[in-house]
């Protein structure tokens, strides 16, 4: 059944990917109408998250953010499909990196890096920058249940030679690369809710005390990796700008959880500036810490 779903869906996905951008975004508007107006996908979760974290805004203001978010979400996921056939030249024009030299400097120093990213703006197109990094980009991801769609997602995400590894293989991969002297940049999305058995720290995030992912910081300290974050900004529809920010060159010099807190404080700033571009459908605040 999983294979049947895949072979039925793949031709449609390919057809979507080859649409000219004007028609592509008209199709995205149609998907928005279905997802938001008809299906109401996770609308309750989104409204609860917005009310919880942005209580200073009026109901009307949060409703406007909600609509803009769903439009952006549809664009973003369809843009991932667009990666199947988009040219490198077109991608270069639409996803601009402002300060790639910051990353290249670490490669020149022979220092591997952990790159922490958030579910903000276009985290999918972020994977297209791998050829510019100066060393191998490795993205840590959660495997999909459907093996055929998992293979497709891996194919899309590795189009620009980014290496994809499952979460459970992150530590063995880092250890092996360190032994072999292989320089790498490891990308992790670190802004979502951790599993209950992996909670080591909590902190306020958008005003709510929640458990936070600390894996990136722990791995950086264990393998002596510099920590940088990337902020992706949506310039206009279909166009993004990424900027790198150095958090810690020598993570062992920082108190435990300080780097994690620095990172999430930067994420918080970005969300408050333009909240419509954050992924509000995730149940980020489901394990709130009551005081």
N, C-alpha and C positions, 0 to 999 in steps of 0.2 A: 504493500500500500504506500509506503514512504517513497519508493521508486516511482510509482505511478503519479503521485502528486508532483514529484520533481519533473518528470518528463512532460507533464501537462503545463507546468508553470514556466519552465525554462524558455520556450519560444516567446511567451508573453514578455518575460523579463528582457530578453534580447531585443525585441521590437521596441520596448520602452527605451532601452539604452541608445538606440540609433535615432530617436526622434530629434529633430532640430530643437534647439533650446527654447524657442518661442512656443512650439507645440508641447515640448516636454513640461514646461511650467504651467501651461493650460491644463495638461493632464494632472499635474500635481494639485491644481485648484479643484479638479473634479474629485480626486482622492480625498482631499481635505473635506469636501462636502459629505462624502460617504462616511469617513472616519469620525468627523466631529458632529455633523448634523443628523446623520442617520443611525450609525452604530453607537456613537457616544463612547468610543474606546477609552476606558480608564478615566472617564470624565470626573467621577467621584473622587478618585485618588488625586487627580490634578487640583481640583477645587479645595480639597482638604489640605494639600501641601501649600498651596498659595495662601489660604486663610491662616494657616499655622505660622508661616514664615514671613508673611508680609501683612501683619495685622494693622499697620499704620496706614494702609491704602484703603480706599473706599471699595465697596462691592463692585461698583461700575469700573473702577480702575483695574481691579483683579480680573474682571470678566474680559476686559480688553486684552490684558496680558495672556489670558487663557486662549483666546482666539488666535492671537499672533503666534503663540507657542505651537498650536496644532498646525498652523500653516507652515511654520518653520520645520516642524518634525516631519511632515510629509515631504517637503523639499529635501531634507537631509537624507532620509532613507532612500528616496528615489535617486538622489545624487550618487549614493553608493552603487546603485544599479548602473547609472550612467558611466561609472568607472570601467565597466566591461569593455566599452568601445571608444571612449574619449581618447583623443590624441594627447601625446605628451606636451605638445605645444599649447593646446587649448587648456590643459590642466595647469601649466605654468602660468598662463594668463589669469586664471581664475583663483588660484591658491598661491598667494605671495608670502614669502618668508622675509621678514624685515632685517633679521640679524643672524644669519646662518653662521657668521664668523665666530660667534660665541661657542657653537658646537664644534666647529673646525679646530678651534684652539685646543680643546680637550684631546682631539685626535692627534694633533701635533705633539702634545705633551705625553702621549701614550697612556692616557687615562680613560678607562671605560666609564660609562655614564648610565644612571637611571633617569629616565625622563618621565615625570609624572604629569598626567593629563586629566582633564575632567570631561564630563559629558556635557560639553558646552559648545555651541555653534557647530562646527564641522569636525568632529573627531574622526570621522571615516576618511575624509580627504587628507587628513594629517599624515596618513600612511604613505602618501605619494611623494613625500619629501626624501625618502630613503637615499636616492642617488646623490643627494647633495651633502650627506652627513659627514663623509670622510672616513667612516667605518661602518660595519654592518649594523643595520637596524633590526631589532628583534622585538616583536609585539607579543605580549602575553595576553591570551584570550581564553574565554570559557567555551568549550566545545559544544556545538549544537546537537540536539537529540537526533535529528534526522541526518544520517551520515552523508546523504547526497547533497543536501543544502549546506552542510558543513564544508564539504569539498568545494562547492561553488563559492562560498564566502571566502574560503582560504585562497581560491584562485583569484578572486577579485582583489583581495587585500594584498596578495603577493605579486600583483602585476608590476609593481615598481621594485621588486626584489626584496621586499621586507620579509624577514623570516618569521613565521608564525609558530608559537609554541603554546601548548596547553598550560594552564596554571600549575598543574602538578609537576610539570617538567621544568619549571622556571629555575629552581634551585640546582638540580643536576646540570642544567645547561650552563648556568653561571659558573659553577664549580669547574666544569670541564673547560670552558673558555679561559678561565683564569689559569688553570694548569698549562694550557697550550699557548698562553700569551696572546690570545685572540681578542683584539679590541672590539667592543660592541656597545651599542646604545640600546638599552632595554626600556621599552615603553610600557607603562602600566597606567590604567585608569584607576585612580585611588580616591574617588569622592563618593562612592556608594556605601551602602550599609554592609558591614562585614558579617560573616556567619557567627552565630552565637558562641561557638566553641573557639573562635579566634579573636575574641575581644580582649585587648590589653590596655586600651586607653579610651577615654571619652572626653569630649570638649564641646563648647558651644559652636554650633554651625547654623548660621542665620537665626541666632537667638535661641536655639533649642539645643539642650545638652544631649548629645548622641554618641554612641560608639563609633569609632573611626578606624579605617584601614591603617595599619602601621607597617605592613609588609615591605613597602618600598624603602622606608627608613631602616628597618632591620636588615634587609638585604644589602643596602648601601654600606652599612657599618660592618657587616660580616665580610664582604668582598672588597671593601675599600673603593667604592664607586662614588664619583661625584654625583650630586643630585641637582637636576635642573627641572624647571617646569615650563610648559608651553601654554600661552594664552592665545586662543583663536578668536578672532573678532569677525563678525559678519558685516562686511562693508556695505553690501547691497545684495539683492537676490542673485544667488549663483556665484558670488565673489567673496573670498575670505582672505584674512591677513593673520599670519601667525608670528608671534614674538616670543623668544626664549628669555627666561629669567633664571639666573644662577641662584640656587638656594644654599648649597653647601659643597665646597671643594673637598673638604676633609671632614666627612660626617661624624667620625669618631670623636671629634672635638666638641660636639654639641650634646647637651643633656638629652636623655631619652625623651622622645616624642616632640622635641622642639621643632625639628624639621617638618614633621607631619603638621604641626600647628601652623607653621609659617606658610606651608603650601595651601592649607584649607582657608586660611585668612585671605590669601590672594584670590582663591576661587570665589569666596564670598563677596569680595569687592566687585568682581566681574559680574556676578549674578545680580547684585543690587543696581549696577549701572544699567543693564538691559536684561531683566529677568526672563523675557520671552524666549531667549535662546538656550535656556537650561532644560535638561531632560526631566520634566516634572512628572512623568508617568511612573518613574521608579518610586518605590515605597521607602524613600530615604530616611524618613523619620519614624519608622514603625517600631523601633526599639528605643524610644525616648527614655532618658535617665531621669527618673522623678527625684526631686530633692525635697 
